[in-house]
Amino acid sequence: MEAILKSNKLLNICYEIRGPIPERARQMEEEGHRIIKLNIGNLANFGFDAPEEVVQDVIRNLANAAGYVDSKGLFQARKAIMHYTQQKNIADVTVDDIYIGNGASELIVMSMQGLLNTGDEVLVPMPDYPLWTAAVSLAGGTPRHYLCDEADGWMPSLSDMRAKITPKTRAIVVINPNNPTGALYPDSVLLDIIALAREFGLIIYADEIYDKVLYDGVSHTSIASLADDVLFVTFNGLSKNYRACGYRSGWMIVSGEKHRAKDYIEGLNMLATMRLCANVPSQYAIQTALGGYQSIDDLVCEGGRLAKQRDLAYNMLSAMPGVSVVKPQAALYMFPKLDPVIYPVSDDQQFMLELLQDEKVLLVQGTGFNWPQHDHFRVVFLPNLDDLTDALNRVARFLTQWRKR
Ligand code: PLP
């Protein structure tokens, strides 16, 4: 009998964060090894608890949450998100412009399914959070990767973005704060991106899921707050800012040039209704989370747990021979570079597999973030200081051994 094959739609799709190397790590754990996992931004696994009041609200409302609700989500949750858009100065957002989903992930996929015809192009950052590249491809589109420039603190290169625009380009994806680089974009960069979108009639998809995970007292601007004559779709959720990845509660906000997008919005509404609604119990968490009492500030302020772990990871990585890293101002990640003269790595997936096997540390290789060279990897700095120190000492030892080969 013929083998049962997956759909051709999946041929160009990859998501290495949960790919073959994490699968190997899982097998090694079953064999009895203890693996230190620096591969995934899952806060709950590292002792970061969701705010108690948020958890209690979900429990308290569980009995009322057994029915389907509006496909766009619970009214009071969307109202709270609407107030949040007002705090972020995004103009003219109504409850109707807000869609709640099973994490931002579901809505990212939905937003691309609703937009793209075969061959349409979307500008996606390089490196990227790989779901974006996958979502564009799955929807039949072609991701065109624009450079985020390490020499410029990982800022998007406007000239590269412009060079990659063709008559088929429909949209620009902006991940700010950025995963995997931890970069935070200043308003001047955001305004330049808007100018480009305006010139070519492109939609801006703004993934702002880390907009409260900010270090050194910096502040975040929502790109959608800077113009009303471009269509923006902004993504956020409870996963990171409120340490509730497992609740699968995210949202998407359509703003700006909505009048030009009536047909697209109709498509989004159709896709939202097709899956009936997002998981209801966790929608009850949204109003309390956004209500003002919950805060991540004590974790990210100077001396806070996340800030200390960021500093430790940055200092240890910077001290490794042949390793350089841009200090992140936001999010949970950094994206160090291996000097290609000292570490002429030809296959970074194999490199990470060897690290896992030799030192029991799980990282994700740079190419997993659609980075074209085999000279980067991503570090998640969520483990506590002891585990992080242990993990990075192991990385240093592996690199020393690798150089001697
Ligand atoms: N966007 C970025 C940049 C992310 O890093 C993640 C998760 O790591 C997501 C979106 C997905 O978030 P959610 O848990 O809301 O699906």
Boltz pocket constraint, residues with backbone or C-beta under 6 A from the ligand:
constraints:
  - pocket:
      binder: B
      contacts: [[A, 41], [A, 102], [A, 103], [A, 104], [A, 105], [A, 106], [A, 129], [A, 175], [A, 177], [A, 178], [A, 179], [A, 207], [A, 209], [A, 236], [A, 237], [A, 238], [A, 239], [A, 245], [A, 248], [A, 249], [A, 250]]
      max_distance: 6.0
